[in-house]
Amino acid sequence: MPASYQAPMRKDKASKRTHSQDSGSNMKTERLTVRHVLDGKSNAVFSITPDESLGRAVEILRDKGIGALLVTDSTGALCGILSERDIVRRLAETPGQTLPQLVGDIMTSEVKTCSPDDTLVSVLTAMNAGRFRHMPVTNENGLIGMITIGDVVSFRLNELEHEALQLKQLIVG
């Protein structure tokens, strides 16, 4: 045992404990908001009107490589959402007769939305509870974007990769 080491004694004052991780660092994701994700992605919002056919919706989904379309009226106001899952369900119900049907007949009308200031944790919780993967983002001016579970996962993975790189640089010097 080194001569400079002295075991703690009862009469020693308790020193302040330090932790490399605390609830502040571990809960950082609770402070991340929808705005953080929107800032890093295209602001393109793909929509369709309720009176267009499911065939047209399928073409847009295919051409844009997306999984859901916002359904808007002629003024651009949100009136529903149409997902691949909605279309697949209708295909199973009406085989061979689905594509000519109207978007308005199968879209989800009661759409859960979020704001840019909502936390990612609260948005993911709502998506998980509602069992959906796409959520429109609105503000006082109306529709401003769409966030997906994939967007959030990708954002968080990039952030973790950045944190790991910072730690590695800290260790290496």
LUMBA-943773 format. One record per residue (C-alpha): residue number from 1; residue in three letters; x, y, z. Coordinates in Angstrom, 3 decimals. Layout:
NUM, ALA, X, Y, Z
...
***
This chain:
1, MET, 0.000, 0.000, 0.000
2, PRO, 1.414, 3.426, -0.901
3, ALA, 2.578, 5.488, 2.072
4, SER, 0.497, 8.427, 0.881
5, TYR, -2.710, 6.449, 1.171
6, GLN, -4.633, 6.820, 4.336
7, ALA, -7.878, 4.955, 4.888
8, PRO, -10.875, 7.173, 5.564
9, MET, -11.608, 7.742, 9.221
10, ARG, -14.971, 8.203, 10.841
11, LYS, -14.176, 11.736, 11.854
12, ASP, -13.291, 12.693, 8.258
13, LYS, -15.877, 14.893, 6.629
14, ALA, -17.854, 13.133, 3.971
15, SER, -16.658, 14.324, 0.627
16, LYS, -19.017, 15.279, -2.113
17, ARG, -19.654, 12.352, -4.397
18, THR, -19.264, 12.827, -8.109
19, HIS, -20.787, 10.732, -10.856
20, SER, -19.792, 10.397, -14.477
21, GLN, -23.455, 10.001, -15.281
22, ASP, -26.398, 11.588, -13.602
23, SER, -30.077, 12.000, -14.337
24, GLY, -29.269, 15.180, -16.262
25, SER, -26.949, 13.464, -18.698
26, ASN, -28.987, 10.292, -18.929
27, MET, -32.253, 12.144, -19.522
28, LYS, -30.938, 14.486, -22.207
29, THR, -33.338, 12.948, -24.713
30, GLU, -36.266, 14.381, -22.754
31, ARG, -35.116, 17.894, -23.717
32, LEU, -34.868, 17.063, -27.396
33, THR, -37.806, 18.401, -29.342
34, VAL, -39.526, 17.788, -32.653
35, ARG, -37.867, 20.976, -33.902
36, HIS, -34.432, 19.316, -33.536
37, VAL, -35.521, 16.569, -35.944
38, LEU, -37.307, 18.906, -38.376
39, ASP, -34.233, 21.143, -38.606
40, GLY, -32.235, 18.227, -39.981
41, LYS, -34.659, 17.017, -42.629
42, SER, -36.335, 18.297, -45.753
43, ASN, -39.364, 20.466, -45.131
44, ALA, -41.258, 18.807, -48.012
45, VAL, -44.738, 17.699, -47.002
46, PHE, -46.540, 15.322, -49.336
47, SER, -50.300, 15.486, -49.380
48, ILE, -53.343, 14.395, -51.311
49, THR, -56.967, 15.515, -51.292
50, PRO, -59.806, 13.302, -50.003
51, ASP, -61.449, 13.129, -53.450
52, GLU, -58.423, 11.554, -55.166
53, SER, -58.225, 7.796, -55.766
54, LEU, -56.256, 5.289, -53.748
55, GLY, -54.520, 4.417, -57.009
56, ARG, -53.144, 7.955, -57.177
57, ALA, -52.130, 7.768, -53.490
58, VAL, -50.247, 4.516, -54.135
59, GLU, -48.369, 6.161, -57.031
60, ILE, -47.310, 9.096, -54.837
61, LEU, -46.215, 6.804, -52.005
62, ARG, -44.156, 4.744, -54.467
63, ASP, -42.643, 7.710, -56.315
64, LYS, -41.694, 9.609, -53.155
65, GLY, -40.576, 6.533, -51.215
66, ILE, -42.729, 7.408, -48.213
67, GLY, -45.127, 5.499, -45.972
68, ALA, -47.954, 7.984, -45.450
69, LEU, -49.623, 10.988, -47.037
70, LEU, -51.267, 13.877, -45.289
71, VAL, -54.787, 14.479, -46.527
72, THR, -55.581, 18.158, -46.945
73, ASP, -58.521, 20.133, -48.250
74, SER, -58.345, 22.764, -51.001
75, THR, -57.082, 25.380, -48.510
76, GLY, -54.256, 23.112, -47.300
77, ALA, -55.905, 22.390, -43.953
78, LEU, -55.238, 18.957, -42.493
79, CYS, -58.263, 16.675, -42.664
80, GLY, -56.677, 13.238, -42.347
81, ILE, -53.749, 10.930, -42.925
82, LEU, -53.441, 7.932, -45.228
83, SER, -50.836, 5.277, -44.502
84, GLU, -49.655, 2.183, -46.324
85, ARG, -51.274, 0.194, -43.536
86, ASP, -54.672, 1.793, -44.289
87, ILE, -54.355, 0.818, -47.945
88, VAL, -53.272, -2.759, -47.170
89, ARG, -56.257, -3.235, -44.858
90, ARG, -58.621, -1.996, -47.587
91, LEU, -56.940, -4.267, -50.158
92, ALA, -57.719, -7.228, -47.894
93, GLU, -61.354, -6.087, -47.472
94, THR, -62.050, -5.311, -51.148
95, PRO, -59.646, -7.301, -53.311
96, GLY, -59.507, -6.122, -56.913
97, GLN, -61.738, -3.109, -56.175
98, THR, -59.507, -0.977, -53.967
99, LEU, -57.512, 1.373, -56.195
100, PRO, -60.521, 3.277, -57.650
101, GLN, -61.850, 4.041, -54.135
102, LEU, -61.430, 7.530, -52.701
103, VAL, -58.793, 8.549, -50.176
104, GLY, -61.478, 10.200, -48.044
105, ASP, -63.239, 6.853, -47.610
106, ILE, -60.352, 5.132, -45.822
107, MET, -58.137, 7.889, -44.408
108, THR, -57.773, 8.290, -40.668
109, SER, -59.785, 11.422, -39.880
110, GLU, -58.880, 11.818, -36.212
111, VAL, -55.228, 12.677, -36.595
112, LYS, -52.928, 13.070, -33.618
113, THR, -50.567, 15.992, -34.248
114, CYS, -47.615, 17.466, -32.411
115, SER, -45.927, 20.847, -32.251
116, PRO, -42.272, 21.678, -32.925
117, ASP, -41.784, 22.276, -29.189
118, ASP, -43.050, 18.847, -28.091
119, THR, -40.372, 16.554, -26.715
120, LEU, -39.307, 13.543, -28.759
121, VAL, -40.066, 11.331, -25.764
122, SER, -43.688, 12.522, -25.651
123, VAL, -44.108, 12.099, -29.416
124, LEU, -42.658, 8.577, -29.370
125, THR, -44.866, 7.705, -26.406
126, ALA, -47.967, 8.898, -28.293
127, MET, -46.935, 7.010, -31.445
128, ASN, -46.321, 3.834, -29.483
129, ALA, -49.606, 4.111, -27.579
130, GLY, -51.569, 4.832, -30.766
131, ARG, -49.641, 2.228, -32.781
132, PHE, -48.813, 4.611, -35.639
133, ARG, -45.511, 5.673, -37.198
134, HIS, -46.258, 9.085, -38.744
135, MET, -47.324, 12.283, -37.004
136, PRO, -48.066, 15.642, -38.633
137, VAL, -46.381, 18.663, -37.062
138, THR, -48.451, 21.826, -36.750
139, ASN, -48.036, 25.292, -35.323
140, GLU, -50.302, 28.325, -35.034
141, ASN, -50.101, 28.765, -38.828
142, GLY, -51.112, 25.180, -39.617
143, LEU, -49.260, 22.209, -41.054
144, ILE, -45.446, 22.543, -41.118
145, GLY, -44.141, 19.003, -41.484
146, MET, -44.292, 15.340, -40.651
147, ILE, -42.235, 13.341, -38.201
148, THR, -41.817, 9.576, -38.293
149, ILE, -40.472, 7.003, -35.912
150, GLY, -37.688, 6.461, -38.446
151, ASP, -36.780, 10.160, -38.300
152, VAL, -36.503, 10.041, -34.516
153, VAL, -34.472, 6.819, -34.457
154, SER, -32.109, 8.142, -37.136
155, PHE, -31.714, 11.451, -35.282
156, ARG, -30.960, 9.705, -31.996
157, LEU, -28.482, 7.287, -33.606
158, ASN, -26.610, 10.210, -35.176
159, GLU, -26.563, 11.974, -31.834
160, LEU, -25.239, 8.872, -30.045
161, GLU, -22.558, 8.458, -32.699
162, HIS, -21.512, 12.077, -32.178
163, GLU, -21.415, 11.594, -28.382
164, ALA, -19.304, 8.441, -28.779
165, LEU, -16.862, 10.313, -31.029
166, GLN, -16.581, 13.110, -28.472
167, LEU, -15.875, 10.601, -25.695
168, LYS, -13.282, 8.859, -27.838
169, GLN, -11.538, 12.182, -28.538
170, LEU, -11.644, 12.998, -24.827
171, ILE, -10.011, 9.674, -23.954
172, VAL, -7.405, 9.789, -26.711
173, GLY, -6.653, 13.418, -26.092
***
